């Protein structure tokens, strides 16, 4: 790939990244004018409050699941997200519950 082609591809990718960041900003913050880092700070506080081990695969799974729960809460709070997108979040949450069950079951058998 020639340098000019690389730079053009990079600019296209940067635009896509910015579009996603602008589109999802309210989901991250819980509102249009909120703290973009709010969900990350919230999940960090939750982990600290419950004194869970961040290196435990079950904890990591719950962090992934909490990301989807935060999206559902934003949706319920009025942050625009399409019906198809919110149904996808619910599917993900349900699948994470199944995966957590499997991790717990695996741990009981070891």
N, C-alpha and C positions, 0 to 999 in steps of 0.2 A: 504494500500500500504506500503510495506516495504521500509525502508530508501534507500537501494541500488536500488530498482526499481524507487523510486522517483528521485534519483540523475541521473539515466540513462535517465529518461523521461525529466528531466530538461536539461541535456546536449543535447539531441535531439532537444528540443525546442530552446535552445540557438543557435544551429547551423542553424536552420531555420531562426531565427531572423537575424543572421549575414549575411546569404545568401541574404535575402531581402534587408537589409541595403546596402550591397555592390552592389547589382543589381540596386537599385533605387537611389543610391548616386548621379549620374549625373543628374537625374531628379530633385532632391532637389536643387542642386547647379546650374543647367543650363549648366554645363560642367563637364568633368572628373576631372579637377583640381581646380574648383571653390569652393566657400564657401558653405559648406553643409547646412548652416543655411540661405542662401540667400533668399529663397522663404518666410520663416517665417518673416524675417526682412522687406522684400518688402511689404508683406501684412500688417504688423504693421504700416509701413509708410503710406500706402494707407488709413488705418483706421484713422490715426492721421491727415492726410492732408484733409480728407473729414469730419472730426469732427462728425463721426457717433457714436451712442450709442452702445457699445459692448454688452449690456444686451438686446438689441432689437432682437427678433427672426429673423427679416429680415436681420439684420447685420450678425448674426451667419450663416444664410443660404448663404449669399454672400461670407463669408469666406470659407465655404465648396466649393462653386462654383469656387472661385479663385484658390483653390488647383488644380482643374481640368484644369482651364485655364492656369496655370503655366505649367502643363504637356504638354498641346498642344503647348505652346510657345517653350518649350524645344524640342519637336518633330520637330517643324518647323525650329528650330535652328540647327538641325542635331543630337540631342541626340537620340541614337537608341531606338526605341520603336516599337513594332510590329503593323501592320495595325489594327489587331483585338483590341489591347489595346487602340489605339488612337480613334477608333470608339466607344469604351466603354466610353471614356472620353467625347466624343461629346454627346452621349446619356445621360450621367449624367448631363452635362451642360444644355441640353434641358429640362430635367426633373426638374432641379433646377429653371429654368425660370418659368415653370408651377407652381411650389410650391411657388415661390416668388409672382406670380400673385395671387395665392390663399390667401397668407398672406395679400397682399395689399387689395384684395377684402373683406376679413374678417374684416380688420380694417375699411374700409369704411362703413361697415354695423353695426359696434358697436357704 
